[in-house]
Amino acid sequence: MNQFRDGEVSRLFLVTAATGKTGRATVELLLARGHRVRAMAHRDDERSRALAAAGAEVVHADLLDFPAVAAAMSGVSGAYFCYPIRPGLLEATVNVAQAATEAGVRSIVSMSQISARREAGSTAARQHWLAERVLDRTGLLTTHLRPTFFAEWLTSWWDRRDGIGYLRLPFGDGRHAPIAAADQARVIAAVLAEPEPHDRAAYRLHGPVELDHHGIAAAVSAELGIPVRYEPISDEEFAGAMTRHGFPAHLVQHLGHVALDYRNGVFAGTNDNIEKIGGRAPLSVGQFVRENRAEFDTDGPYAVKP
C-alpha cells in the first residue's frame, strides 16, 4: 500500500529509546508503513542490531549529550521523545527542544505520564509536567501521551509459585485499564505521520476495560488456566522490595508516590483514544496474556516475594 501522495518523498522520523517497549514497536510500524526511521539507542546490542536488520538507521547516543542529539535531529521531520524514569529529564527535554528547533523538525511526540501534574508528589511526574510545558513553548507541533500502567507491568511484577500466579503490589482497591505498549505505538506512529490535528494535545491512553487488581488477576487466570491471586502489600514492603532489586532512589521515590496516586484514582478511567487515533481497538488483559503467554511461565524480574 502506498503511504504517500504522488510526488511525496518518504519522511525521516527519529525514535528515541528505540529498543524500549514503545520505541521498538513504533520503529517497526513506521518502517512497515514506508517511512525512513532513525532509531536512537544507548548501545550496540542484539536489540539495536535487530532494528538495523529491519531497515532502521541506528545511531548510538545519549539524550543528555547535546551534540549527539543535534546530530540525530538532522534531516528529521518528526521525533518521538521518550526518557526513562531517571534523573536528567529536564536537561534531556531542553536538548531535544533546542536541537529539534535548530534542525527544522516539525513535530515532537513526547511520552509523559498519566500522573504528570504541577502538584505531583513524585519528582519524576512533576518533571514530566514541566517537560510538557517546555515543549509547548517551542514552535514545534507537540503532542504529549499520558498512559496509564502498561500491560507489560503484569509480566514485570509477576510471581509464579507452586502452580499459582501472584500479583503482590501496593495498589489497594484502585482501578485502571492496562494498556499495551504496541497499542501506544500505533498512536505514536499515527501522530508522527499527521501531527497537525494533535498539536498541543495531551492524550490519556487507556486499555478497553477498567479493572481492579482482583479483576486483573481473574482475567490472567482465565487465560492461563491456573489460579492467580492479587495480594495487596504495604508501601513499606513495596519500597523494600524495590531497594532489594536495586532500583535507584529516584525510581523508588517515583513508584512510591505512584502507588498513592493509583489508590487515589489518578490512573483510573478508559477512553477511545487508542482506537480513534491509532486505528484499532486496544488489547484486553486476556488478549495481552494470550500474545505474551511465555512471559507468565516464570517469575517476572521484579516479583515481590512474601
MARKE-748912 format. One line per 10 residues: number of its first residue (from 1); their letters; for each residue x, y, z of N, C-alpha, C. Coordinates in Angstrom, 3 decimals, padded with zeros to 6 digits. Example, Ala and Ser with C-alpha at 12.3 -4.5 7.8 and 13.67 -1.06 7.14 Angstrom:
1 = as = 013.190 -005.690 007.800 012.300 -004.500 007.800 013.200 -003.300 007.800 | 012.850 -002.250 007.080 013.670 -001.060 007.140 012.900 000.030 007.870
# end
This chain:
1 = mnqfrdgevs = 000.843 -001.200 000.000 000.000 000.000 000.000 000.874 001.244 000.000 | 000.637 002.179 -000.897 001.400 003.409 -000.960 000.940 004.360 000.139 | 001.877 004.744 001.016 001.534 005.594 002.141 001.656 007.082 001.822 | 002.046 007.432 000.591 002.351 008.813 000.274 001.548 009.291 -000.926 | 001.312 010.581 -000.947 000.667 011.192 -002.101 001.661 011.232 -003.257 | 001.144 011.395 -004.491 002.016 011.445 -005.662 003.075 012.518 -005.472 | 004.333 012.142 -005.671 005.416 013.115 -005.582 005.927 013.346 -004.176 | 005.298 012.761 -003.148 005.731 012.980 -001.773 006.945 012.106 -001.478 | 007.950 012.715 -000.850 009.161 011.998 -000.517 008.990 011.337 000.846 | 009.485 010.117 000.986 009.448 009.436 002.260 010.098 010.290 003.337
11 = rlflvtaatg = 009.409 010.431 004.471 009.928 011.255 005.553 010.803 010.440 006.495 | 011.677 011.155 007.195 012.561 010.530 008.161 012.092 010.881 009.562 | 011.874 009.864 010.388 011.449 010.076 011.765 012.523 009.556 012.724 | 012.748 010.334 013.783 013.658 009.922 014.843 012.856 009.286 015.967 | 013.259 008.105 016.394 012.632 007.426 017.521 013.688 007.238 018.599 | 013.532 007.942 019.719 014.446 007.743 020.837 013.957 006.559 021.675 | 014.833 006.086 022.570 014.507 004.881 023.352 014.013 003.776 022.416 | 014.706 003.633 021.290 014.203 002.795 020.199 014.211 001.313 020.517 | 014.987 000.896 021.508 014.976 -000.523 021.874 014.029 -000.812 023.035 | 013.336 000.227 023.515 012.357 000.046 024.572 011.033 -000.464 024.038
21 = ktgratvell = 010.080 -000.624 024.922 008.805 -001.252 024.540 008.051 -000.441 023.501 | 007.788 000.837 023.783 007.047 001.638 022.799 007.926 002.025 021.621 | 009.213 002.265 021.880 010.111 002.680 020.807 010.272 001.625 019.741 | 010.548 000.400 020.163 010.749 -000.685 019.199 009.503 -000.899 018.344 | 008.340 -000.918 018.980 007.102 -001.128 018.223 006.833 000.025 017.265 | 007.190 001.247 017.668 006.998 002.409 016.790 007.913 002.321 015.575 | 009.167 001.955 015.787 010.095 001.781 014.671 009.528 000.770 013.667 | 009.063 -000.346 014.162 008.547 -001.391 013.280 007.336 -000.914 012.491 | 006.445 -000.186 013.150 005.259 000.324 012.455 005.628 001.334 011.373 | 006.505 002.264 011.703 006.893 003.292 010.733 007.577 002.666 009.522
31 = larghrvram = 008.454 001.709 009.752 009.116 001.032 008.633 008.097 000.289 007.775 | 007.152 -000.384 008.419 006.142 -001.141 007.677 005.269 -000.231 006.825 | 005.143 001.030 007.244 004.316 001.975 006.504 005.113 002.786 005.483 | 006.368 002.402 005.278 007.157 003.001 004.208 007.965 004.213 004.582 | 008.028 004.549 005.847 008.817 005.701 006.289 010.269 005.292 006.537 | 011.132 006.273 006.546 012.505 006.066 006.980 012.586 006.368 008.475 | 013.377 005.583 009.184 013.461 005.724 010.631 014.912 005.782 011.074 | 015.199 006.769 011.904 016.488 006.828 012.607 016.208 006.423 014.051 | 016.761 005.311 014.440 016.497 004.747 015.757 017.650 005.080 016.694 | 017.357 005.814 017.774 018.390 006.165 018.739 018.413 005.139 019.865
41 = ahrddersra = 019.578 004.555 020.089 019.756 003.566 021.148 020.997 003.923 021.946 | 021.063 003.440 023.173 022.210 003.734 024.022 023.441 002.925 023.642 | 023.224 001.705 023.159 024.370 000.827 022.934 024.109 -000.119 021.758 | 025.195 -000.665 021.277 025.135 -001.683 020.230 024.885 -003.033 020.908 | 023.700 -003.591 020.708 023.379 -004.895 021.278 022.422 -005.618 020.332 | 021.931 -006.760 020.770 021.048 -007.547 019.908 019.815 -006.772 019.503 | 019.278 -005.954 020.424 018.052 -005.203 020.128 018.301 -004.137 019.068 | 019.376 -003.378 019.194 019.652 -002.334 018.212 020.047 -002.946 016.870 | 020.763 -004.078 016.911 021.121 -004.731 015.646 019.885 -005.279 014.937 | 018.875 -005.706 015.702 017.631 -006.174 015.090 016.914 -005.037 014.383
51 = laaagaevvh = 016.953 -003.842 014.960 016.333 -002.684 014.315 017.059 -002.340 013.015 | 018.389 -002.419 013.037 019.151 -002.159 011.814 018.816 -003.188 010.743 | 018.691 -004.446 011.150 018.361 -005.504 010.190 016.978 -005.293 009.592 | 016.081 -004.659 010.361 014.720 -004.394 009.871 014.672 -003.209 008.910 | 015.757 -002.435 008.851 015.797 -001.317 007.913 015.963 000.051 008.528 | 016.087 000.125 009.854 016.273 001.415 010.512 017.729 001.846 010.444 | 017.932 003.162 010.417 019.271 003.729 010.593 019.482 003.863 012.103 | 020.415 003.145 012.658 020.622 003.134 014.103 021.764 004.073 014.475 | 021.499 004.949 015.448 022.534 005.808 015.999 022.608 005.539 017.498 | 023.815 005.565 018.032 024.009 005.332 019.456 024.328 006.675 020.109
61 = adlldfpava = 023.440 007.095 020.999 023.579 008.425 021.591 022.830 008.482 022.908 | 023.168 009.478 023.696 022.523 009.724 024.985 021.782 011.054 024.887 | 020.557 011.092 025.380 019.762 012.319 025.303 020.341 013.452 026.141 | 021.277 013.158 027.027 021.940 014.204 027.802 023.170 014.758 027.083 | 023.499 014.218 025.921 024.641 014.660 025.113 024.109 015.548 023.981 | 024.151 016.878 024.193 023.516 017.774 023.218 024.086 017.631 021.812 | 025.413 017.607 021.604 025.909 017.445 020.228 025.391 016.171 019.556 | 025.280 015.085 020.327 024.780 013.835 019.748 023.300 013.954 019.390 | 022.527 014.628 020.243 021.104 014.821 019.957 020.940 015.712 018.723 | 021.738 016.764 018.643 021.661 017.665 017.491 021.978 016.922 016.197
71 = aamsgvsgay = 022.979 016.068 016.227 023.316 015.294 015.029 022.188 014.348 014.652 | 021.552 013.742 015.659 020.469 012.801 015.388 019.250 013.483 014.787 | 019.049 014.760 015.080 017.880 015.500 014.588 018.033 015.952 013.140 | 019.219 015.907 012.575 019.448 016.424 011.226 018.583 015.704 010.201 | 017.817 016.475 009.433 017.001 015.924 008.366 015.716 015.267 008.804 | 015.388 015.364 010.088 014.228 014.670 010.640 012.956 015.495 010.474 | 011.856 014.840 010.130 010.554 015.503 010.024 009.856 015.573 011.378 | 009.868 014.458 012.114 009.227 014.406 013.418 009.972 013.441 014.308 | 009.835 013.605 015.627 010.583 012.775 016.561 009.696 012.296 017.693 | 009.971 011.078 018.124 009.346 010.521 019.329 010.363 010.625 020.455
81 = fcypirpgll = 009.987 011.331 021.523 010.875 011.594 022.650 010.398 010.809 023.857 | 011.239 009.892 024.307 010.903 009.052 025.454 012.121 008.960 026.350 | 011.968 009.397 027.602 013.084 009.399 028.544 012.738 008.490 029.720 | 013.668 007.666 030.170 013.365 006.736 031.262 013.174 007.464 032.588 | 012.652 006.761 033.571 012.452 007.363 034.890 013.789 007.356 035.618 | 014.558 008.380 035.345 015.851 008.580 035.991 016.160 010.071 035.954 | 017.102 010.544 036.754 017.427 011.980 036.726 017.871 012.429 035.341 | 017.565 013.690 035.011 018.020 014.256 033.751 016.930 014.580 032.763 | 015.674 014.322 033.118 014.588 014.541 032.159 014.544 015.975 031.648 | 014.651 016.951 032.530 014.503 018.329 032.083 015.668 018.754 031.189
91 = eatvnvaqaa = 016.872 018.307 031.510 018.012 018.599 030.631 017.818 017.935 029.273 | 017.360 016.695 029.273 017.113 015.999 028.013 016.043 016.717 027.197 | 014.999 017.211 027.873 013.928 017.929 027.176 014.451 019.188 026.514 | 015.272 019.942 027.230 015.855 021.156 026.651 016.749 020.805 025.467 | 017.536 019.741 025.603 018.384 019.312 024.483 017.546 018.984 023.256 | 016.477 018.226 023.452 015.613 017.838 022.341 014.932 019.053 021.731 | 014.415 019.944 022.571 013.714 021.127 022.068 014.650 022.010 021.246 | 015.855 022.254 021.760 016.794 023.118 021.044 017.296 022.457 019.771 | 017.667 021.192 019.864 018.186 020.504 018.686 017.130 020.394 017.595 | 015.899 020.101 017.981 014.821 019.985 017.002 014.536 021.331 016.347
101 = teagvrsivs = 014.554 022.384 017.135 014.308 023.726 016.586 015.398 024.108 015.596 | 016.645 023.885 015.965 017.759 024.224 015.074 017.690 023.429 013.771 | 017.246 022.173 013.857 017.245 021.293 012.681 016.012 021.472 011.809 | 015.047 022.292 012.242 013.832 022.481 011.460 012.857 021.325 011.549 | 012.944 020.556 012.626 011.981 019.473 012.842 010.591 020.073 013.043 | 009.563 019.421 012.493 008.212 019.971 012.576 007.499 019.587 013.859 | 007.704 018.358 014.335 006.839 017.883 015.406 007.576 016.967 016.370 | 007.070 016.958 017.610 007.577 016.084 018.665 006.386 015.383 019.318 | 006.494 014.073 019.467 005.554 013.311 020.283 006.318 012.905 021.535 | 005.862 013.333 022.704 006.584 013.032 023.935 005.810 012.032 024.788
111 = msqisarrea = 006.551 011.097 025.370 005.972 010.146 026.304 006.017 010.764 027.693 | 004.857 011.119 028.212 004.746 011.702 029.536 004.190 010.644 030.481 | 003.435 011.052 031.477 002.858 010.130 032.448 001.453 010.582 032.794 | 000.599 009.643 033.122 -000.766 009.995 033.498 -000.784 010.785 034.804 | 000.250 010.616 035.625 000.321 011.332 036.898 001.061 012.653 036.789 | 001.424 013.081 035.585 002.144 014.344 035.400 001.236 015.522 035.734 | 001.632 016.305 036.735 000.867 017.484 037.113 001.720 018.337 038.048 | 001.331 019.592 038.163 002.101 020.542 038.966 002.284 020.052 040.398 | 001.227 019.518 040.977 001.240 019.174 042.394 001.666 017.731 042.667 | 002.210 017.034 041.681 002.586 015.628 041.862 003.602 015.475 042.989
121 = gstaarqhwl = 003.422 014.455 043.810 004.392 014.155 044.850 005.640 013.504 044.292 | 005.498 012.767 043.198 006.639 012.151 042.533 007.466 013.214 041.826 | 008.758 013.217 042.082 009.644 014.149 041.388 009.591 013.920 039.888 | 009.619 012.662 039.465 009.592 012.350 038.039 008.295 012.813 037.388 | 007.164 012.603 038.043 005.882 013.011 037.473 005.802 014.525 037.345 | 006.260 015.238 038.369 006.244 016.708 038.291 007.179 017.208 037.186 | 008.328 016.550 037.028 009.249 016.940 035.957 008.660 016.652 034.584 | 007.865 015.595 034.454 007.193 015.354 033.173 006.218 016.484 032.861 | 005.512 016.983 033.878 004.607 018.111 033.646 005.402 019.334 033.189 | 006.531 019.585 033.830 007.376 020.705 033.427 007.931 020.500 032.012
131 = aervldrtgl = 008.310 019.272 031.690 008.820 018.985 030.352 007.762 019.259 029.284 | 006.518 018.916 029.582 005.432 019.238 028.649 005.356 020.750 028.406 | 005.471 021.520 029.470 005.364 022.970 029.345 006.528 023.527 028.514 | 007.733 022.979 028.702 008.889 023.418 027.916 008.635 023.179 026.433 | 008.200 021.985 026.082 007.969 021.665 024.673 006.841 022.503 024.088 | 005.811 022.770 024.873 004.684 023.559 024.379 005.073 025.009 024.090 | 006.171 025.458 024.671 006.613 026.837 024.452 007.553 026.975 023.255 | 007.797 025.898 022.550 008.586 025.950 021.321 007.657 026.196 020.135 | 008.239 026.329 018.969 007.447 026.438 017.745 007.118 025.093 017.138 | 007.476 024.019 017.814 007.207 022.674 017.318 005.742 022.304 017.508
141 = ltthlrptff = 005.227 021.468 016.631 003.941 020.822 016.883 004.191 019.765 017.956 | 003.544 019.887 019.091 003.837 018.990 020.201 002.596 018.217 020.628 | 002.818 016.952 020.951 001.759 016.080 021.452 002.324 015.271 022.610 | 001.567 015.218 023.712 002.016 014.505 024.898 001.114 013.294 025.139 | 001.732 012.164 025.427 000.990 010.940 025.703 001.091 010.642 027.192 | -000.060 010.381 027.811 -000.128 010.120 029.250 -000.799 008.765 029.485 | -000.044 007.690 029.332 -000.651 006.365 029.502 -000.852 005.994 030.961 | -001.852 005.186 031.206 -001.990 004.524 032.494 -000.951 003.403 032.548 | -000.994 002.536 033.559 000.001 001.475 033.660 000.008 000.601 032.411 | 001.213 000.327 031.920 001.376 -000.582 030.794 000.918 -001.988 031.193
151 = aewltswwdr = 000.349 -002.710 030.243 000.041 -004.115 030.486 001.311 -004.908 030.773 | 002.436 -004.443 030.251 003.713 -005.113 030.480 004.111 -005.137 031.960 | 003.512 -004.243 032.757 003.753 -004.281 034.199 003.407 -005.647 034.775 | 002.400 -006.292 034.220 001.979 -007.592 034.743 003.110 -008.609 034.662 | 003.858 -008.595 033.570 004.963 -009.545 033.430 006.153 -009.142 034.285 | 006.323 -007.864 034.550 007.456 -007.411 035.359 007.321 -007.820 036.812 | 006.094 -007.735 037.364 005.877 -007.980 038.784 005.260 -009.354 039.066 | 005.151 -010.174 038.042 004.521 -011.485 038.128 005.346 -012.444 038.973 | 004.664 -013.175 039.846 005.301 -014.177 040.707 004.527 -015.475 040.545 | 005.233 -016.548 040.162 004.573 -017.839 039.952 005.211 -018.871 040.872
161 = rdgigylrlp = 004.398 -019.405 041.791 004.903 -020.365 042.771 003.929 -021.531 042.912 | 004.475 -022.737 042.783 003.680 -023.956 043.006 002.400 -023.969 042.172 | 002.516 -023.544 040.919 001.377 -023.584 040.008 000.347 -022.491 040.223 | 000.679 -021.505 041.053 -000.232 -020.383 041.322 000.472 -019.087 040.957 | -000.248 -018.186 040.312 000.299 -016.881 039.982 -000.086 -015.852 041.024 | 000.844 -014.927 041.282 000.589 -013.882 042.274 000.965 -012.516 041.707 | 000.163 -011.527 042.050 000.487 -010.120 041.832 000.485 -009.467 043.208 | 001.653 -009.141 043.721 001.781 -008.552 045.049 002.230 -007.104 044.878 | 001.290 -006.185 045.014 001.527 -004.766 044.732 000.734 -003.907 045.712 | 001.140 -002.652 045.926 000.511 -001.799 046.947 -000.617 -000.933 046.390
171 = fgdgrhapia = -001.506 -001.523 045.602 -002.489 -000.729 044.881 -003.895 -000.808 045.469 | -004.052 -001.475 046.600 -005.342 -001.498 047.272 -006.456 -001.913 046.345 | -007.543 -001.139 046.383 -008.686 -001.399 045.517 -008.747 -000.434 044.339 | -007.623 000.232 044.045 -007.587 001.133 042.896 -007.838 000.394 041.589 | -008.126 001.164 040.539 -008.508 000.573 039.267 -007.768 001.263 038.117 | -007.575 000.503 037.045 -007.088 001.093 035.799 -007.404 000.131 034.665 | -007.204 000.590 033.448 -007.416 -000.229 032.252 -006.063 -000.423 031.583 | -005.368 -001.545 031.854 -003.997 -001.739 031.355 -003.906 -001.523 029.838 | -002.809 -000.863 029.426 -002.631 -000.535 028.014 -001.301 -001.091 027.522 | -001.334 -001.870 026.460 -000.128 -002.499 025.928 000.723 -001.495 025.167
181 = aadqarviaa = 002.042 -001.699 025.196 002.965 -000.814 024.501 002.699 -000.796 022.994 | 002.346 -001.939 022.432 002.092 -002.000 020.989 000.917 -001.122 020.594 | -000.095 -001.036 021.447 -001.235 -000.166 021.164 -000.826 001.303 021.231 | 000.032 001.628 022.169 000.522 003.004 022.248 001.343 003.357 021.015 | 002.104 002.399 020.501 002.936 002.651 019.326 002.097 003.053 018.123 | 000.912 002.498 018.001 000.058 002.882 016.880 -000.351 004.349 016.974 | -000.560 004.829 018.188 -000.866 006.250 018.376 000.358 007.094 018.038 | 001.515 006.688 018.524 002.746 007.438 018.255 002.986 007.549 016.756 | 002.902 006.427 016.052 003.151 006.430 014.612 002.134 007.284 013.866 | 000.877 007.216 014.282 -000.168 007.998 013.613 000.042 009.497 013.813
191 = vlaepephdr = 000.415 009.889 015.023 000.617 011.321 015.287 001.868 011.832 014.579 | 002.920 011.033 014.538 004.111 011.443 013.802 003.784 011.660 012.325 | 002.983 010.777 011.757 002.663 010.868 010.334 001.773 012.057 010.016 | 000.907 012.436 010.952 -000.016 013.560 010.722 -000.149 014.357 012.019 | 000.815 015.224 012.314 000.856 015.879 013.628 -000.111 017.045 013.806 | -000.528 017.664 012.730 -001.286 018.923 012.848 -002.539 018.827 013.715 | -003.382 017.796 013.558 -004.603 017.753 014.379 -004.345 017.536 015.865 | -003.117 017.191 016.221 -002.819 016.816 017.594 -001.919 017.822 018.308 | -001.720 018.969 017.690 -000.809 019.959 018.275 -001.315 020.440 019.631 | -000.433 020.419 020.626 -000.682 020.857 022.000 -001.697 019.971 022.736
201 = aayrlhgpve = -001.941 018.786 022.202 -002.840 017.850 022.880 -002.070 017.030 023.903 | -002.752 016.650 024.971 -002.214 015.719 025.962 -003.227 014.587 026.076 | -002.880 013.439 025.529 -003.819 012.330 025.436 -003.593 011.314 026.548 | -004.630 011.045 027.317 -004.609 009.914 028.241 -004.860 008.649 027.427 | -004.046 007.642 027.670 -004.167 006.387 026.931 -004.531 005.267 027.889 | -005.619 004.579 027.580 -006.140 003.505 028.416 -006.447 002.287 027.568 | -006.453 001.128 028.225 -006.962 -000.076 027.607 -008.482 -000.066 027.570 | -009.113 -001.167 027.137 -010.554 -001.160 026.895 -011.426 -001.325 028.134 | -010.874 -001.949 029.209 -011.715 -002.277 030.368 -010.991 -001.881 031.646 | -011.670 -001.093 032.487 -011.104 -000.712 033.776 -011.351 -001.829 034.791
211 = ldhhgiaaav = -010.303 -002.227 035.501 -010.377 -003.321 036.472 -009.589 -002.960 037.724 | -009.959 -003.547 038.857 -009.045 -003.516 039.985 -008.106 -004.717 039.834 | -007.134 -004.858 040.744 -006.163 -005.928 040.548 -006.744 -007.320 040.822 | -007.818 -007.401 041.570 -008.510 -008.685 041.695 -009.108 -009.076 040.341 | -009.699 -008.095 039.646 -010.240 -008.363 038.318 -009.164 -008.681 037.306 | -008.013 -007.996 037.414 -006.889 -008.295 036.527 -006.408 -009.718 036.766 | -006.274 -010.094 038.041 -005.845 -011.455 038.365 -006.815 -012.484 037.793 | -008.115 -012.206 037.872 -009.109 -013.131 037.338 -008.971 -013.260 035.821 | -008.695 -012.142 035.136 -008.540 -012.184 033.681 -007.293 -012.974 033.288 | -006.209 -012.798 034.035 -004.990 -013.563 033.762 -005.235 -015.045 034.027
221 = saelgipvry = -005.927 -015.341 035.125 -006.233 -016.724 035.475 -007.056 -017.411 034.391 | -008.049 -016.710 033.876 -008.918 -017.296 032.852 -008.125 -017.647 031.595 | -007.125 -016.867 031.282 -006.331 -017.121 030.081 -005.295 -018.217 030.304 | -004.645 -018.215 031.480 -003.595 -019.193 031.746 -004.130 -020.529 032.229 | -005.327 -020.536 032.792 -005.893 -021.770 033.313 -005.277 -022.216 034.627 | -004.757 -021.256 035.407 -004.220 -021.550 036.738 -004.792 -020.517 037.711 | -004.796 -020.814 039.006 -005.230 -019.786 039.960 -004.256 -018.607 039.952 | -004.806 -017.394 039.997 -003.987 -016.183 040.076 -004.583 -015.299 041.166 | -003.752 -014.829 042.060 -004.223 -014.061 043.198 -003.542 -012.694 043.250 | -004.331 -011.711 043.558 -003.776 -010.391 043.868 -003.677 -010.266 045.377
231 = episdeefag = -002.483 -009.944 045.872 -002.260 -009.760 047.299 -001.772 -008.334 047.540 | -002.639 -007.465 048.048 -002.203 -006.097 048.350 -001.103 -006.105 049.404 | -000.086 -005.291 049.188 001.001 -005.176 050.155 001.126 -003.713 050.580 | 001.912 -003.474 051.610 002.094 -002.116 052.120 003.108 -001.356 051.274 | 003.066 -000.040 051.386 004.058 000.788 050.703 005.466 000.448 051.184 | 005.600 000.146 052.458 006.910 -000.168 053.018 007.477 -001.455 052.431 | 006.618 -002.478 052.295 007.086 -003.723 051.693 007.469 -003.510 050.240 | 006.699 -002.723 049.541 006.981 -002.413 048.134 008.324 -001.696 048.011 | 008.536 -000.666 048.835 009.791 000.082 048.785 010.972 -000.823 049.111 | 010.809 -001.697 050.107 011.882 -002.619 050.454 012.212 -003.565 049.317
241 = amtrhgfpah = 011.184 -004.065 048.643 011.407 -004.969 047.513 012.130 -004.251 046.374 | 011.723 -003.013 046.083 012.392 -002.267 045.019 013.857 -002.032 045.353 | 014.134 -001.705 046.598 015.518 -001.485 047.014 016.335 -002.763 046.865 | 015.753 -003.902 047.253 016.466 -005.177 047.105 016.718 -005.512 045.641 | 015.813 -005.082 044.766 016.003 -005.316 043.328 016.992 -004.333 042.718 | 017.498 -003.405 043.508 018.496 -002.469 043.006 017.938 -001.238 042.335 | 016.656 -000.920 042.551 016.086 000.277 041.959 016.788 001.514 042.525 | 017.137 002.492 041.693 017.730 003.727 042.206 016.705 004.535 043.002 | 017.205 005.420 043.871 016.341 006.180 044.772 015.302 006.995 044.010 | 015.675 007.562 042.858 014.748 008.375 042.057 013.528 007.557 041.644
251 = lvqhlghval = 013.754 006.320 041.261 012.667 005.448 040.822 011.839 004.957 042.007 | 012.499 004.651 043.113 011.765 004.229 044.306 010.843 005.347 044.783 | 011.350 006.572 044.783 010.522 007.717 045.198 009.332 007.885 044.262 | 009.573 007.743 042.977 008.501 007.892 041.985 007.420 006.833 042.176 | 007.826 005.575 042.240 006.841 004.498 042.299 006.110 004.476 043.636 | 006.754 004.941 044.691 006.041 005.063 045.959 004.883 006.039 045.861 | 005.111 007.178 045.203 004.029 008.149 045.027 003.015 007.676 043.991 | 003.494 006.921 042.998 002.584 006.342 042.011 001.561 005.438 042.695 | 002.015 004.643 043.659 001.098 003.747 044.369 000.003 004.543 045.067 | 000.386 005.656 045.696 -000.601 006.512 046.352 -001.549 007.123 045.331
261 = dyrngvfagt = -000.999 007.634 044.229 -001.839 008.188 043.161 -002.812 007.144 042.630 | -002.310 005.933 042.473 -003.157 004.861 041.951 -004.341 004.619 042.876 | -004.071 004.502 044.160 -005.154 004.269 045.123 -006.128 005.438 045.155 | -005.645 006.636 044.803 -006.499 007.832 044.795 -007.196 008.053 043.455 | -007.077 007.108 042.532 -007.841 007.175 041.284 -007.189 007.891 040.132 | -005.922 008.304 040.270 -005.261 009.057 039.205 -005.102 008.221 037.935 | -004.948 006.903 038.080 -004.705 006.034 036.932 -005.994 005.430 036.371 | -007.118 005.753 036.948 -008.387 005.140 036.565 -008.933 005.718 035.266 | -009.968 005.047 034.752 -010.684 005.540 033.583 -010.394 004.726 032.340 | -011.123 005.050 031.299 -010.864 004.483 029.980 -011.420 005.459 028.945
271 = ndniekiggr = -010.987 005.319 027.714 -011.475 006.182 026.627 -011.190 005.485 025.303 | -011.491 006.171 024.200 -011.309 005.554 022.890 -010.139 006.165 022.118 | -009.183 006.781 022.815 -008.080 007.451 022.120 -007.234 006.481 021.303 | -007.003 005.285 021.829 -006.193 004.316 021.084 -006.856 003.971 019.760 | -008.136 003.651 019.802 -008.834 003.272 018.571 -009.028 004.473 017.645 | -009.368 005.617 018.217 -009.651 006.804 017.408 -008.404 007.300 016.686 | -007.265 007.312 017.370 -006.036 007.835 016.774 -005.223 006.726 016.126 | -005.117 005.601 016.819 -004.265 004.517 016.336 -004.923 003.605 015.321 | -006.256 003.648 015.244 -006.947 002.913 014.192 -007.355 001.504 014.527 | -007.115 001.060 015.779 -007.512 -000.291 016.163 -007.789 -000.332 017.655
281 = aplsvgqfvr = -008.786 -001.107 018.051 -009.121 -001.210 019.465 -007.939 -001.806 020.230 | -007.696 -001.347 021.452 -006.568 -001.861 022.230 -006.821 -003.264 022.757 | -005.733 -003.930 023.093 -005.824 -005.286 023.633 -006.437 -005.276 025.025 | -007.253 -006.284 025.306 -007.722 -006.508 026.662 -006.622 -007.210 027.451 | -006.812 -007.342 028.760 -005.844 -008.076 029.566 -005.710 -009.509 029.061 | -006.832 -010.164 028.793 -006.786 -011.533 028.298 -006.039 -011.651 026.985 | -006.290 -010.736 026.065 -005.593 -010.773 024.777 -004.097 -010.543 024.946 | -003.744 -009.625 025.846 -002.327 -009.378 026.101 -001.650 -010.636 026.655 | -002.291 -011.300 027.607 -001.720 -012.517 028.179 -001.571 -013.579 027.096 | -002.567 -013.703 026.241 -002.516 -014.704 025.168 -001.333 -014.447 024.237
291 = enraefdtdg = -001.084 -013.179 023.913 000.000 -012.843 022.995 001.374 -012.910 023.651 | 001.402 -012.927 024.981 002.678 -012.925 025.705 002.728 -014.062 026.727 | 002.111 -015.174 026.386 001.921 -016.255 027.344 003.235 -016.750 027.946 | 004.287 -016.833 027.145 005.558 -017.353 027.646 006.110 -016.512 028.788 | 005.757 -015.216 028.824 006.258 -014.330 029.871 005.700 -014.709 031.245 | 004.629 -015.474 031.265 003.985 -015.839 032.523 004.396 -017.235 033.013 | 005.331 -017.867 032.299 005.774 -019.197 032.701 006.772 -019.152 033.853 | 007.424 -018.021 034.026 008.404 -017.855 035.107 008.159 -016.536 035.810 | 008.865 -016.322 036.902 008.720 -015.065 037.638 009.152 -013.877 036.783 | 008.479 -012.738 036.990 008.940 -011.504 036.416 010.205 -011.030 037.109
301 = pyavkp = 010.935 -010.105 036.513 012.214 -009.682 037.105 012.075 -008.951 038.429 | 010.883 -008.413 038.733 010.718 -007.628 039.954 009.674 -008.237 040.900 | 009.464 -009.537 040.790 008.471 -010.204 041.636 008.723 -009.887 043.112 | 007.656 -009.532 043.805 007.743 -009.223 045.241 007.379 -010.487 046.001 | 008.381 -011.166 046.485 008.161 -012.424 047.198 007.713 -012.141 048.646 | 006.857 -013.007 049.205 006.433 -012.814 050.603 007.581 -013.106 051.568
# end
